[in-house]
Amino acid sequence: MSDTLFSEFEGIGSKQWKQQIQYELKGADYNETLIWESPEGIKVRPFYHSDEAEQPLNIQSPTSAFKIVQNIFVHDLEKSISRANETLNRGAESIRFTLENDQVDIEKLLNSISIDVPVYLYFEFLNVDFIKKIDGIVAKRNAPVYVEVDPIGQLAKDGNLFVNVDSDFTVLNDLNQACQNINFLSIDTALYQNAGANIVQQLAYALAHTNEYFNRITSINNPVTIKVAVGTNYFFEIAKLRALRLLLNTLAKEYNHTFDCHLLVTPTKRNKTLYDYNVNMLRTTTECMSAILGGADAVANLAYDAIYHKDNEFGDRISRNQLLVLKHESYFDIVNNPSDGAYYIESLTEQLAEKALVLFKDIEANGGFITQLIEGTIQRKIKESADKEQELFDSGKEILLGTNKYPNKEDRMSHDLELFPFVKTNPRKTLITPIIEKRLAEKMEQERLKSE
């Protein structure tokens, strides 16, 4: 039927469309008026046509598989268990626990959660016995447990490995041989996005980051978990996730690693605002949409007040409900590979992947990712990208509605500015940076300790 439905209409090629557009422009230059260039150097055209499309990339992005993840910080064990089970009853499908130390009764924590629920465990320490204990505990669980161990991510964020390169990778190789029931290896690429890296850099750094593990760990036997942050550039973020899966799976084949990567996706903190804070819900909604349509395996939404309040029931419930609406009322989990056939997204995916591959090869030719982190090259490149983005933001060329465009002058948020006086200096002219994020985290921790 599809062959004959429009057979009575004459086909129109891309050349004819361009001629018509030039006519409608009434003398204005087509390239200057309608083509814009992204920070990644990609020129975006006003339309994309099938006669210019390359062969489909055939990237598998099954939206039906995505899980709704709830983040929970474990400080009081009983309260954390209660909160986890309550959120599962209210629609969450997976729990991501953050552990502050290895003194937590991990057996009690895991055994208090349904064996059918996937669990993520994030901690900023590397204790081989603790992780082996987790592997033994989860042997009877039906759902996977992902232990987010990432020494290179620790180096990128903190400036130090847990011990040193040799010691940390000895531990990883030990875990790779000993652990049969958990997915223990994780790559935190959200750090690069939140620090200001552009999309090509994020992809290349994710690839180089992963390549270090493939090089140094013999025969990885489980899927690698990739934590990704998505920004507000809707179609580019969809293409980013598709390109990431394509690149990582291509790299994995070179090491005879046959497992598909596991994408845990969360909205970025970089574009969230202290003012007109309800607009954060709009931004996280479109970012979650990009995550799902791009093929995320799990989505952990960001509460609208996450950058200036400690975790609270209301913010968590709203963020969870955003995903519930997308999944059960907007039916985002019905159609697999929803981006297939979208020439624009296919073109973006291919261009992002190609540019990222060039940058990845350059990193490898200049000593590899760990070497460039230690030398400060990666940090310098991200700062250059972040400064460029800040300049676009300050000049109004990059627009965040309600922040640097159409701000609500009556919204002073005085109660929050008293908590964060450093924001007073230039509140609407600063994107969230790692320094501000660190100060916010310190302030939230102080508030949490006072309240307990």
C-alpha positions in Angstrom: 0.0 0.0 0.0 2.8 2.4 0.8 4.1 2.1 -2.8 0.8 3.3 -4.3 -0.7 5.6 -1.7 0.9 8.7 -3.1 1.6 7.5 -6.6 -0.6 10.1 -8.2 1.6 12.9 -6.8 4.9 13.7 -8.6 8.0 13.2 -6.4 9.9 16.3 -5.4 13.6 16.1 -4.9 15.9 18.1 -2.6 17.0 20.3 -5.5 13.5 21.5 -6.1 12.9 22.1 -2.4 16.0 24.2 -2.2 14.9 26.2 -5.3 11.5 26.9 -3.7 13.1 28.0 -0.5 15.5 30.3 -2.3 12.5 31.8 -4.1 10.6 32.4 -0.8 13.7 34.1 0.7 13.3 36.9 -1.8 17.0 37.5 -2.3 18.3 36.6 1.1 21.3 34.3 1.2 20.3 30.7 1.8 23.5 29.7 3.6 23.6 32.8 5.9 19.9 32.8 6.6 18.9 29.2 7.1 22.1 27.2 7.9 23.6 27.4 11.4 26.7 25.9 12.9 26.7 24.0 16.2 29.5 24.3 18.8 30.7 20.9 17.4 31.2 22.3 13.9 28.2 20.7 12.4 26.3 22.8 9.8 22.6 22.2 10.2 20.5 22.6 7.1 16.8 23.7 7.1 15.6 20.4 5.6 16.9 16.8 5.0 15.7 14.7 2.1 15.8 11.0 1.3 17.7 11.5 -1.9 20.6 12.9 0.2 20.4 10.2 2.9 23.1 7.7 3.4 22.4 4.0 4.3 20.7 3.7 7.7 23.1 3.1 10.5 20.8 0.4 12.0 21.5 1.3 15.6 19.3 -0.6 18.0 17.6 1.7 20.5 14.8 -0.2 22.1 12.7 2.3 24.2 10.5 -0.5 25.6 13.4 -1.6 27.8 14.1 1.7 29.6 13.7 1.6 33.4 12.6 4.5 35.7 15.4 4.9 38.2 15.2 6.6 41.7 18.4 7.9 43.2 18.7 7.4 47.0 21.6 8.6 49.2 22.2 6.0 52.0 22.9 7.7 55.3 20.4 6.2 57.6 20.0 2.5 56.5 16.4 2.0 57.8 15.2 5.3 56.3 16.9 4.5 53.0 15.3 1.0 52.8 11.9 2.5 53.7 12.2 5.2 51.1 13.4 2.7 48.4 10.4 0.4 48.9 8.0 3.4 49.0 9.3 4.8 45.7 9.0 1.3 44.1 5.4 1.2 45.2 4.9 4.6 43.6 6.2 3.7 40.1 10.0 3.5 40.3 11.4 0.5 38.5 15.0 0.6 39.7 16.9 2.0 42.6 20.4 3.7 42.5 21.9 3.8 46.0 24.8 6.1 46.7 27.0 4.8 49.6 29.3 7.1 51.5 31.5 4.4 53.0 31.9 0.6 53.2 30.4 0.4 56.7 26.9 0.1 55.3 25.2 -3.3 56.0 25.0 -4.0 52.3 23.4 -7.5 52.8 20.5 -6.0 54.7 20.1 -3.2 52.1 20.0 -5.5 49.1 17.9 -8.2 50.8 15.3 -5.5 51.7 14.6 -4.8 48.0 12.6 -7.0 45.7 14.8 -9.5 43.9 13.1 -8.5 40.6 14.3 -4.9 40.8 17.5 -3.8 39.1 19.8 -2.0 41.5 22.7 0.4 40.9 25.3 0.9 43.6 27.5 4.0 43.4 30.3 4.8 45.8 33.5 6.8 45.7 35.8 4.2 47.2 37.4 1.0 45.9 37.2 -1.9 48.3 37.7 -5.3 46.7 36.3 -7.4 49.6 33.2 -5.2 49.8 32.5 -5.7 46.1 33.1 -9.4 46.3 30.7 -9.6 49.2 28.1 -7.8 47.0 28.7 -10.4 44.3 27.9 -13.2 46.7 24.8 -11.5 48.0 23.2 -10.9 44.6 23.7 -14.5 43.4 20.0 -15.3 44.0 18.6 -12.1 42.6 16.6 -12.2 39.3 17.4 -8.7 38.3 20.9 -7.3 37.5 23.0 -5.3 40.0 25.3 -2.7 38.7 28.3 -1.7 40.9 29.7 1.6 39.5 33.4 1.2 39.8 35.3 3.8 37.8 38.9 4.7 38.9 39.4 6.8 35.8 36.3 8.7 36.5 37.6 9.3 40.0 40.8 10.6 38.5 38.9 12.9 36.2 36.7 14.3 39.0 39.1 14.4 41.9 42.5 14.6 40.3 43.6 11.3 42.0 43.0 7.6 41.5 41.9 5.6 44.5 45.5 4.4 45.0 47.5 4.5 41.7 47.2 3.1 38.2 48.8 -0.2 38.9 47.0 -0.9 42.1 43.6 0.2 40.9 43.8 -1.9 37.7 45.0 -4.9 39.7 41.8 -4.6 41.8 39.7 -4.4 38.6 41.3 -7.5 37.1 40.8 -9.3 40.4 37.1 -8.3 40.4 36.8 -9.3 36.7 37.9 -12.8 37.6 36.1 -13.2 40.9 32.7 -11.5 40.3 30.2 -13.6 38.3 26.9 -12.0 39.4 27.4 -8.3 39.1 28.2 -5.8 36.4 31.1 -4.0 38.1 32.6 -1.6 35.5 31.1 1.8 34.9 32.1 4.8 32.8 31.0 8.3 34.1 30.7 10.5 31.0 28.2 12.8 32.8 31.1 14.5 34.4 32.4 15.8 31.1 29.0 17.2 30.0 28.4 18.9 33.3 31.9 20.5 33.2 31.2 22.0 29.7 32.5 19.6 27.1 30.7 19.7 23.8 29.0 16.6 22.3 32.0 15.5 20.1 34.3 15.8 23.1 31.8 13.8 25.3 31.7 11.0 22.8 35.5 10.9 22.2 36.3 11.0 25.9 33.7 8.3 26.6 35.4 6.2 23.9 38.9 6.9 25.1 37.8 6.3 28.8 36.4 2.9 27.8 39.4 2.0 25.7 41.7 2.3 28.8 39.6 -0.3 30.6 39.5 -2.6 27.5 43.3 -2.3 27.2 44.1 -3.0 30.9 41.4 -5.5 31.9 41.6 -8.9 30.3 38.4 -10.3 28.8 35.6 -8.3 30.4 32.7 -10.6 30.9 29.8 -8.3 31.6 28.2 -5.2 30.0 29.8 -1.9 30.7 27.6 0.7 32.3 27.9 4.2 30.8 26.5 7.1 32.8 25.5 9.9 30.5 24.1 13.4 31.0 21.9 14.9 28.3 21.4 18.6 27.6 18.7 20.7 26.1 19.6 20.4 22.4 16.8 17.9 21.7 17.8 16.3 18.4 21.5 16.5 19.0 21.1 14.7 22.3 19.1 11.9 20.7 21.9 11.6 18.1 24.5 11.7 20.8 23.2 8.6 22.5 22.8 6.7 19.2 26.4 7.7 18.2 27.7 6.7 21.6 26.2 3.2 21.3 27.5 2.8 17.8 31.0 3.9 18.7 31.2 1.8 21.9 29.9 -1.3 20.3 32.3 -0.9 17.4 35.2 -0.5 19.9 34.1 -3.5 21.9 34.2 -5.7 18.8 37.9 -4.9 18.4 38.4 -6.6 21.9 36.0 -9.4 21.2 33.7 -8.0 23.8 30.2 -9.1 22.7 28.0 -7.4 25.3 26.0 -4.3 24.4 26.7 -1.3 26.6 24.2 -0.3 29.2 23.2 3.4 29.1 22.2 5.0 32.4 21.0 8.5 31.5 20.3 11.6 33.6 19.5 15.3 32.7 22.4 17.7 32.9 22.9 20.1 35.8 24.6 22.6 33.6 21.5 24.4 32.4 19.5 24.4 35.6 18.5 27.6 37.2 18.1 29.0 40.7 15.6 31.5 39.4 12.3 30.6 37.8 13.1 27.2 39.1 9.9 25.6 37.9 11.3 25.9 34.3 13.8 23.2 35.4 10.9 20.7 35.1 10.4 21.7 31.4 14.1 21.2 30.7 14.3 17.9 32.5 11.2 16.7 30.6 12.6 17.4 27.2 16.0 15.9 28.3 14.3 12.7 29.5 12.5 12.6 26.1 15.9 12.8 24.3 17.2 10.1 26.6 14.4 7.7 25.9 14.3 8.3 22.1 18.1 8.0 22.0 17.9 4.5 23.4 18.6 4.8 27.2 18.4 1.6 29.1 17.6 3.4 32.3 16.7 7.0 33.1 17.3 8.7 36.4 15.5 12.1 36.3 16.8 15.1 38.1 14.5 16.9 40.6 13.7 20.5 39.7 15.3 21.7 42.9 18.3 19.4 42.9 20.9 22.1 42.5 19.9 24.1 45.6 18.0 21.8 47.9 18.9 18.4 49.5 16.8 15.4 48.4 13.2 15.7 49.4 10.1 13.7 48.9 8.2 16.3 46.8 11.1 17.0 44.3 11.7 13.2 43.9 8.0 12.5 43.4 7.7 15.2 40.7 10.8 14.0 38.9 9.5 10.4 39.0 6.1 11.4 37.8 7.6 13.1 34.8 9.0 9.7 33.6 5.7 7.9 34.5 3.8 10.3 32.3 6.2 9.8 29.4 6.1 6.0 29.8 2.5 5.3 30.7 0.5 8.2 29.3 2.7 9.4 26.4 3.6 5.8 25.4 7.3 6.5 24.9 8.0 2.8 25.6 5.8 1.4 22.8 7.9 1.9 19.6 11.4 0.5 19.4 14.1 2.4 17.5 11.8 5.5 17.1 14.5 7.6 15.4 14.9 5.2 12.4 14.1 6.9 9.2 14.6 10.5 10.5 17.1 11.8 8.0 18.1 14.7 10.3 18.9 12.5 13.2 20.7 9.9 11.0 22.9 12.7 9.6 23.6 14.1 13.0 24.5 10.7 14.4 26.9 10.0 11.5 28.6 13.4 11.7 29.0 13.3 15.5 30.4 9.7 15.4 32.9 10.6 12.7 34.1 13.7 14.5 34.4 11.9 17.8 36.4 9.1 16.1 38.9 11.6 14.8 39.3 13.1 18.3 39.6 9.7 19.9 42.4 8.7 17.5 44.2 11.9 18.3 43.9 11.1 22.1 45.3 7.6 21.5 48.1 9.0 19.3 49.2 11.3 22.1 49.5 8.9 25.0 45.9 7.9 25.8 43.2 9.1 28.0 44.9 8.6 31.4 48.1 10.3 30.2 46.2 13.3 29.0 44.2 13.5 32.2 47.4 13.5 34.2 48.9 16.1 31.9 45.8 18.3 32.2 45.1 18.3 28.4 41.5 17.0 28.7 40.7 19.5 31.4 42.1 22.3 29.3 40.1 21.3 26.3 36.9 21.1 28.3 37.5 24.5 29.9 38.0 26.0 26.4 34.6 24.5 25.4 32.9 25.7 28.6 34.3 29.2 28.2 33.0 29.3 24.6 29.6 28.2 25.8 29.6 30.8 28.6 30.5 33.5 26.0 27.5 32.5 23.8 25.3 32.5 26.9 26.5 36.0 28.1 26.0 37.4 24.6 22.5 36.0 24.3 23.4 33.8 21.3 22.7 30.7 23.5 19.3 31.2 25.1 17.9 29.8 28.3 14.4 31.1 28.6 13.8 32.7 32.0 17.5 32.9 32.7 19.2 35.1 30.2 16.1 35.7 28.1 12.8 36.9 29.5 13.8 36.5 33.2 11.1 37.0 35.8 12.4 40.1 37.6 10.0 39.6 40.5 11.5 36.1 41.3 14.2 36.9 43.8 14.4 33.6 45.6 15.8 35.5 48.6 15.6 32.4 50.9 17.9 30.5 48.6 20.2 33.3 47.9 20.8 33.6 51.7 22.0 30.1 51.6 24.2 30.6 48.5 25.5 34.2 48.6 28.1 33.5 45.9 25.3 33.4 43.4 24.4 37.0 44.2 27.3 38.4 42.3 26.1 37.6 38.8 23.2 35.2 39.2 21.8 35.2 35.6 25.1 35.3 33.8 26.6 32.0 35.1 26.0 28.5 33.9 26.3 25.8 36.5 30.0 25.0 36.8 31.9 22.4 38.8 33.0 25.0 41.4 29.4 26.1 42.0 28.3 22.4 42.0 30.9 21.6 44.7 29.8 24.5 46.8 26.2 23.5 46.5 27.1 20.0 47.5 29.0 21.2 50.5 26.1 23.5 51.6 23.5 20.7 51.1 25.7 18.3 53.2 25.9 20.9 56.0 22.1 21.3 55.9 21.6 17.6 56.0 23.9 17.1 59.0 22.1 20.0 60.8 18.7 18.4 60.2 19.6 15.0 61.6 
